[in-house]
Amino acid sequence: MTDAAALSSAETPLAREVERRRTFAIISHPDAGKTTLTEKLLMFGGAIQLAGQVRAKGERRRTRSDWMAIERDRGISVVTSVMTFEYRDCVFNLLDTPGHEDFSEDTYRTLTAVDSAVMVIDAAKGIEARTRKLFEVCRLRDIPIVTFINKMDRESRDPFEILDEIEEKLALDVAPLTWPIGRGRDFAGTFELKSGRIRLVDGGDEAAGTGLEALGGLVNEHRLAEVTEELELAQGALKPFDLASFREGHLTPVLFGSALRNFGVRDLLDALADLAPSPQGLDSDKRPVAAEEPRMTAFVFKVQANMDPNHRDRIAFVRLCSGKLTRGMKALQTRTSKIIGIHAPQFFFAQDRALAEEAYAGDVVGIPNHGLLRIGDTLTDGENLSFLGVPSFAPEILRRVRLEDAMKAKKLKQALQEMAEEGVVQVFRPVDGSPALVGVVGSLQLDVMSGRLKAEYGLDVGFEQSQYSLARWVSAKNKQDLADFLAANRASTADDLDGDPVLLAGSQFQMTRAQERWEKIAFTDVKDVRKVAA
């Protein structure tokens, strides 16, 4: 390719649209302020007029990312919400992940669909267990992380102490872009370390001054020396920001603020626009796929039913990996080799949506369907390839479902099938014909499941203890070895949603004994959904 041709290719309309995309998730420990920050990001992006409320269709329309009843009742996020908005010249796809660890599987899958993440840390608590676990998932994919230290207007730890903790516990270099001027009740604003620009909490977005000398008129005299010394130390001792190291996942830029007081949020959006990567290429089972390729490819990372209970809809959340999706186009579903029409792709604002006439690599769109699309499915404009990497985890709790009305058994079977396809619960059907088992990662999932069965299907259910407590997928290089194992263990094996064999055990001792006895069988607690789809 000539230099002129390469330049022309780099400046194609498709390449420019892809470059504008920023697809990111927000990760945090519960109560770090993730939902509040999400609302403020949307407000700055022009998506809402007032955080926590959108004035459309009267008061019926909600703008919070937490739309499910149990989320509103308990004040937690239990499903992934997708919100698309524009800021400056960028198109942001924000994926708000569940904060509660019982819904970690949904979060892990969501993190396969983003190019960067915002890590929210409570200034008083620092690195917490859930934050650390989610960070490790990001590290597996080298996802660049921007850190937002929240709640600086409350009692908080020393900023240097928090940064040291990030470096020590996460083995992640830190490079603050802003620095807090005071903290707690004395939190006055931030100082931008590179430019020296000062912003005050009560001063809006306008700079109140520039440089350390400007602090004299902005900070109480008895605190001026302390604040100045801290800023000089931050400027001189801390690492400067390095874009390459950030993009490789080795360094995190750090910003300070208070989402509740709407401070530091614009700085965070600016950092994402300026520093976060545009959509990246992905590996498939056939070849690497670049985001700027003209041919459309995408994968399903989430399925959600009944976001609008009045219409009992079913939406597949699809991350575009390359090219352009156009409303009305035909796509190949590589798992089934079927051609499907994409007639009503949708952009989301939490539970509200709008038709997407076109979407580009990096965008997340919803595709209405009636059970055709499942988690892990790959869509292309004709090429037979499948993306890899969407995980399914072995459940930590196994239960039998007790149906109060036995006449509704058929309806329960359908409901469990649909929820399993969504990823809400795993269903294991014993090969000996005994009643199905449901598996979840955490007990709160059972509450969500029973609530949805009641609200969406009219089913009253309870849960009973099972004789089994562990489940592991089993496989073998030799088909006969697997067949021999399954025949010998018929009373304790089951099929999952995909028909893959699973060994059920009542204790870790039983599982270990099976592993020792059957050396040619592989036992695993993680299954790659997209490998199955392939």
N, C-alpha and C positions, 0 to 999 in steps of 0.2 A: 504494500500500500504506500502510495506517495505521501509526503508530508501534507500536501494540500488535501488529499483524500482523508487522511487521519484527522485533520483539523475539521473538515466538513462533518465527519462522523461524530466527533466530539460535540459538535454544535447542533446536532439534529434536535428537532422538537421533543422526541422521545427522551434523549439523553438529558435535556434541560429539565423536563418534568421529573425524571427520576432523581436528578440532583437536588430538587426542591424538597424531596420527602425526608421526614424524620419520624421514624417509627420506634417508639420507646415504651417501656413499662416502668411503673413505680413500684419499688419494693421497700418493705419496712416491717418492723415489728408492730403488732397491734398497738394502737393508741399513740403512735409516733406523729400522727397528724396527716396521714396519707390522703384521706378523703377530703379534708379541708384544703390541702394543697392542690388536689385535683380540681376542685371547684374554682380555686383562685387562678389556676392556669387557664381554665376554660374562660374565665371572665376576661383575663388579659388577652386571650385569643379572640375575643369578640363573640364567643359562642353564647354567652349569657349576659344579661344586664345586671343581675344581682346574684352573688354567690348564694347557692342554696335554693334559688327560685328562678323559674323562667316564665315570662309572661307570654304565654301562647295557649290558646284554647282555655282561657280563664285560668283557674287555679288547678285544673285537672292535670296539667302537664308538669312533671317533676324534672329537675335537671341534675339532681344528684346522681352519682354513678351507682349508688346503692338503690336498686329499684325493687328487689324482691321483698316480700312482706317480712320475712324473718330478718332481713338486713335492717329494715326500718325499725323493727321491734327491738332488736338487740344491739343496734348501732355498730354492726360489723359488716365487712364485705365477704360474701361467700361465693360469688361467681365473678368471672372476669367480665368487665364492661369495656366496650370499645367506643372511643370518642374521636371524631375527626374534626379538626378546625385549622384555620389559617392564622399565621402571625408573621409579620413582616412579609417576606416573599416565600415563606416555607409552608408546606402542608404537613401538619402534625397528625400522626395517628397514635393516640395515647391509649395504652392498654392498662387499665386499673385492675391489678390482680388481688385475689383474696388475701387478707392479712392473717387470717387464722390458720394455724398449722394443719388443722383437720382437712383443709382444702388445698393442700400442697400440690396434689397431682394436677389440678387445674392450673396452678401457678407455673409449674414446671413446663407444661405444654405451651403455655403462653410465652414463656421465655424463649422458646424455639422460633417465635415469630417476630422478634424484635431485633433491632440493630444496636440499641443502647438502652441504658436503664438509669433511672434516678433513684438513688439510695437515700431514704429519709431517716435521719437519726434524731432522736430526742436529746436535746442539749443537756438534760439533767441525767439521762440514763446511759448515754453512749451506745456502744455495740451490745445488742441483746441477742438472745439465742436465735430467734426467727430471722433476724437480719443476717446473722452469720451464715445460717443454712442457705438462705436465698442467694447470698453472695457466692457461695461455693458453686451453686448451679450456674450462675453467670460466668464464673471463672472457667468452668468446663468448656464454655463456648467462646471464651475470651471477649465477652461483651463489655464494651467501654462503659464505665460508670461515672456519672456525675453525682457528687454528694451534696445534699442540702441538710445542714444542721438546723433543725427547727426549734421553735419555742425559746428563742434567745431572750425574749421578754419575761421569761419566768426564771425561777431559781435554776441555775445551770452550773455545769462544771467548767473548769478552766479550759479555754479553747485549745491550748497546747496539749493538755492532758487528753482531750478527745482525739486530737490528731495522732498523738503517740499510740493511743489505743487502736486506731484504724491501722496504723502501720504494723503494730505488733500482732494483733489478733487476725487481721486479714492479709498480712504480708503484702500490703498495697501502698505504694508511694503516694504521698499527698502533696498537693500544690494549691494552697488557698488562692482564690481569685479575689475574694473580699475578706475583710477582717472586722469583727464586731467592735464597735465603740461602746465599751461597757457591756454589762449583761444583767439579767434580772430586771429589777425596777429601775436600774441605772442604764439599761440598754437604750442608747440614743440613736444608733444607726450603724452604717458600715463604711469602711474605708477601702476603696479599690486599690489593691497593692501595686498594680502596674501603672495606672494613670494618676493615682493619688486623689481621685474624685471621691468626695464625701457626700453620702446621702443620709438624711435624717429620717427617723421613723415618722415624724409628723410633717415632713416636708414634701411628701409626694415623690415623684420621680425626678424632680429637678435637683441638680447638684447644688449642695449648700456651700461648696467651696472646693478648692483643690490644694493638696499638699499639706504636710504636717503643720505648717505655719498657720493654716486656716483654722486649726483646732482651737486656737486661743479664744476665739469668739463664740465657739460652739459648745465647749465643755466647761463644766464648773472648774474654777481655778484650783481647788484643792485636789481635783482628780486629774488635772491636765498632765502633770509629770508622769503619773502612772500610766495613763492612756498612751502618751507619746512614747514612753519606754517600750511598752508592749508592741506598738506598731513598728517601731524601729527594729525590734528583735524579729518580728514576723517578716519584715522586708529583707533583713540581712541574713537570717539563719535558715529560713525555709526554702525548699526546692522551688525553682521557677517552673512554670508550666511548660510541658513538652508535648506537642500535639501527637507525635509519632508514638510515644510511650503510652499516652492516653488511648489512642486508637487500638493499640495492641493489648489493652487491658491491664497494663502494669501500673498505671498512675491514675489517680482520680482528682479532678479539679474540685475544690470545696468552696461552697458559698454558705453564708450565714443569714438567718432571717427569722421571720415569724409569719407563718401562713395565715394564722388567725387575724393578725393585724395587717395582712396584705403587704408585707414588707419583705423584699428580697426575691419575690416571685418573678418580677420582670427580669431581674438579673439572671435567674435560672433559665427562663425562656430564651434570653439572648445567648446564654452559654450553649444551650442545645442547638440553636440556629447556627451559631458560629463554629462550634467545635464538634458536635455529634456527627457521626458518619451518615452519609446518604445510604440507601439500600445496598447491601453487600451481596455478592454472589453466593450460591449454595451448591453443595455437592449433591448429585443424584446417583442412582445406581448405574447410570450409563456414562455420565460426564459432568464436569463442573458447568454450572449455568450462571452466566453473568447477568446482572440486573438490566444492563442496557441492551440486551438482545431484543430484536424486534418481535420474536415469537413469544406468545403468552404462556407462562407456566405459573402454577399456584398450588398450594396445599391447604388442606383443612386442618386447623389446629383445635377447633372447638365446635361443638354443636349445642344449640340451646333451643328448647321447645317452650312454647307458651309464654314468650315475652309479652305478647298481647293475648291474655286469656280469652278475650271475646272472639278471637279468630283461631285459637288453638294452632298457632303457626309453629313452624320449625325452621330454624335458621342455621346454616352452616357458615361459620366464620372462616374466611379464606384470606390467607396472606399471599399477595401477588409477588412472585419471585423474579419475573422478568416480563418485559414487553408491556402491552397495553390490553386491557379488557374493555370491550365495548358492549353496551347493552344490546341484547338480541343475538350476540354471537353464539356459535356452537363450540363446545369444548369436549375433548376426549377425557373420560374418567378412566384412568389407566388400570384401576383395580378390576373393573368389570368389562373394559373395552367398549363401553357404551358411549354414544354421542348424546350429550345433553344440551338443551338450550338454556342460555342464561338470559332470561327474559326480564327479570326485575332485580338486578343487583342493587344493594342498598348501602349507603353510608350511615353510620350510627352516631347518635348523640345519646349515650346511655340507652334508655329504652325507646327513644324517639329516633326516627329514621327518615331518610329522603332517598329517592331513586338516584342511582349513580349511572349517569349516561356513559361515563368512561372513568377508568381508574388505571393507575400505573404501578410499576414495580415499587414495592414498599407499602402500598395502600392495603388496608384491611377492609374487605367488603363482606356483606352478608348475602347469602344466596338462599332464598326460600326453596324448600324441597319437602317431599313427603317421605323421608326415610332413605332416599337414594344415596345421599352423601354421608360419609362417616368420618370420624377422626382419623387422620393419616392419609386420606385420599389425596391423590395428585390429579390436577386438571391441567391439560395442555391444549394447544391448538392443533394437535395431531400427532406430535412426537410421543413415542411410547417410552416414557421414563418415569421414575418414581423418586421422590425425595425421601431421605432417611433422617431419623432422629427424634420422632415424637414418642416419648416414653409412656409406658403403662406400668404401674407399680403394684407389686403384690399387696393385697390388703392386710391390715393389721387386726381387723375385727371381722369375724364371720358370723352371720346370723341367719336364722330361718324366719321368713315373714309369716306372721299369723294373721289370717284374713278373718274379720269378724263375720262377714257374710259369704258363706261358701259358694253361693250361687254366682258370685262375681269372680270366680277363679280365672276364667278366660280373660276377663278384663285386666286382672292383675298381671297375668303373663304378658299381655301386650304392653302394659305400663312399664314393667320391669325391663322388657326388651328395649323400649324407647329410651328409658333412662340410662340403660347400659350403653346404648349407642351415643348418648350425649356425653358419657364419661362421668355422670353423677354417681354411679354405683357400678360395681362389677357383679355380674351374675354368673354363677357356676352351676351347671346342670350335671349332677352325678350320672355316670354312665349306667348305674344299676337301676335307674328309674326313680330313685327317692326324690323328695321335694327339693327344689332349687335352693341354693344358698346365695345370699347377697354379701358382698365384701366391700368394706370401706376403710379408709385410712384412719379416720377419727370419728368419735361418737357423735359429734355435732352433725356429721353427714347424715346420720340416721334421723335426726330431728328434721333436717331439710327434706329428706326423702319422705318421711311420713306426712309432713306438712304439704308437700306437693301432691302426693297421692290423694290426700283429702281434698285439696283445693282444685286440682286440675282433672282428677279422674273420679272423684266422688267415692273413694275407697278408704274405709277405716281399717287401719292395720296396727299390729303390734309386732314386737320382735322377740324371738326366743333364742336362748343359748343353743349353740351347736356343739356337737362332739369334737368339731375341728377348730383349731385356732391358727393354723398356718396353711398357706397355699404357695406352691412353687410351680412355675411352668417347667415342663420336661421336654427334652429333645435328645436326639442321638444322631451321630453321623451315619449309622447304619439303620435302615428302616426296620430290619428284622429285630434288632436289639430293642428298639422302641416298642415294637409290637409285642415282644416277649414281656417287657416290663409292664405294659398296660394290661395284658392278659393276667399276669400274676397279681396285679394290684387293682383289679376291677372294683372292689368294694370301697376303695378310697381314692378313685380318680374321677375327674369331671372334665367337661368341656367348657371353655369360656365362650364369650360372644362370637369369636372368630372360628370356633371349632377347634382351637388348639388345646392339647391335653394339659391338665393340671393335676398335681398330686396334692391331696389334702391330708394334713396330719394333725393329731391332737396335741402335740408338744414338740419342742425343739429336739428332744431326745429321739422321738420317732422319726423326725425328718433326717437327723444326722445318721441314724441307723440305716435308713433307706439309701442315703448317699454312699455309705460305706459298703453296702451290699451290692449296689448296682453301679459299678465303677464306669461303665460305658454310657451312662445316662448323665446328661447335663441338667442341673437344677438351677433355675435362675429366679430372682425376685424382681427383675425388670425386663419388660418386653418392649421392643421397638415396634410401635404400631405401624409405622410406615414400611417396615420390612415385611410385615404381614400383608399390607396393602399391595406391595410389589409382587 
